[in-house]
Amino acid sequence: LIDWFWEVLREMAAADRRLFLAFVTGSDRMPTFISSRMRLKLMLLGADYRRFPIAHTCFNQLGLWLYRSKAELRGKLLVAIKESEGFGLK
């Protein structure tokens, strides 16, 4: 699952990577003074592959379910990052 995650992230378009960063951290830009110390934490949430990934922006954590395939992971992650509103602020 972790290997699939990094492959999916590498294959994403730049615009989708910015959406991913905003989904996980709350900002689509990486502050230069923090980038070398910032860590992304991945959590396994369980076996319910029908659910979408969950982000905890305060802790830079991404919770992933045990998806059955890389394609399933990609689909769920893309829907999550493209359909989320963050904190509802525009």
C-alpha positions as CSV (number, residue, x, y, z in Angstrom):
1,L,0.0,0.0,0.0
2,I,2.8,2.4,0.8
3,D,4.6,1.7,-2.4
4,W,1.4,2.2,-4.3
5,F,0.8,5.5,-2.5
6,W,4.2,6.9,-3.5
7,E,3.8,5.7,-7.1
8,V,0.4,7.3,-7.3
9,L,1.8,10.6,-5.9
10,R,4.7,10.6,-8.4
11,E,2.3,9.9,-11.3
12,M,0.0,12.8,-10.4
13,A,-0.1,16.0,-12.4
14,A,1.4,19.1,-10.7
15,A,-2.0,20.6,-10.1
16,D,-3.2,17.4,-8.4
17,R,-0.1,17.3,-6.2
18,R,-0.9,20.9,-5.0
19,L,-4.4,19.7,-4.2
20,F,-2.9,16.7,-2.3
21,L,-0.7,19.1,-0.3
22,A,-3.6,21.3,0.6
23,F,-5.7,18.2,1.6
24,V,-3.0,16.9,3.9
25,T,-1.5,20.1,5.3
26,G,-4.2,22.8,4.8
27,S,-2.0,24.8,2.3
28,D,-1.1,24.1,-1.3
29,R,2.3,25.7,-0.8
30,M,5.3,24.5,1.2
31,P,6.9,27.2,3.3
32,T,10.6,27.2,2.5
33,F,11.8,27.5,6.1
34,I,9.9,24.3,7.0
35,S,10.2,22.1,4.0
36,S,13.3,20.3,5.2
37,R,11.8,19.5,8.6
38,M,8.2,18.7,7.5
39,R,7.2,15.1,7.7
40,L,4.1,13.4,6.2
41,K,2.7,10.7,8.4
42,L,0.8,7.8,6.8
43,M,-1.6,5.8,8.9
44,L,-3.3,2.5,8.1
45,L,-7.0,3.0,9.1
46,G,-8.3,-0.5,8.6
47,A,-9.7,-2.9,5.9
48,D,-12.7,-0.9,4.8
49,Y,-11.5,-0.2,1.2
50,R,-14.8,1.4,0.3
51,R,-14.0,4.5,2.3
52,F,-12.0,7.6,1.3
53,P,-8.6,8.6,2.7
54,I,-8.8,10.9,5.8
55,A,-6.4,13.8,6.4
56,H,-5.5,15.4,9.8
57,T,-4.0,18.8,8.7
58,C,-2.8,19.8,12.1
59,F,-0.5,16.8,12.2
60,N,0.3,16.4,8.4
61,Q,-1.3,12.9,8.6
62,L,-2.9,10.9,5.9
63,G,-5.0,7.9,6.8
64,L,-5.4,5.3,4.2
65,W,-7.6,2.2,4.2
66,L,-6.3,-1.1,3.0
67,Y,-7.3,-0.7,-0.7
68,R,-7.2,-3.8,-2.9
69,S,-5.3,-2.3,-5.8
70,K,-3.2,0.7,-6.9
71,A,-6.0,1.8,-9.2
72,E,-8.5,1.8,-6.3
73,L,-6.1,3.8,-4.1
74,R,-5.6,6.3,-7.0
75,G,-9.3,6.7,-7.6
76,K,-10.2,7.2,-3.9
77,L,-7.3,9.6,-3.3
78,L,-8.2,11.7,-6.3
79,V,-11.8,12.0,-5.4
80,A,-10.9,12.9,-1.8
81,I,-8.5,15.7,-2.8
82,K,-10.6,17.1,-5.6
83,E,-14.0,17.0,-3.8
84,S,-12.9,18.2,-0.4
85,E,-13.5,21.8,0.7
86,G,-10.9,22.0,3.5
87,F,-12.2,24.4,6.1
88,G,-14.9,25.8,3.9
89,L,-12.9,29.0,3.2
90,K,-12.4,30.3,-0.3
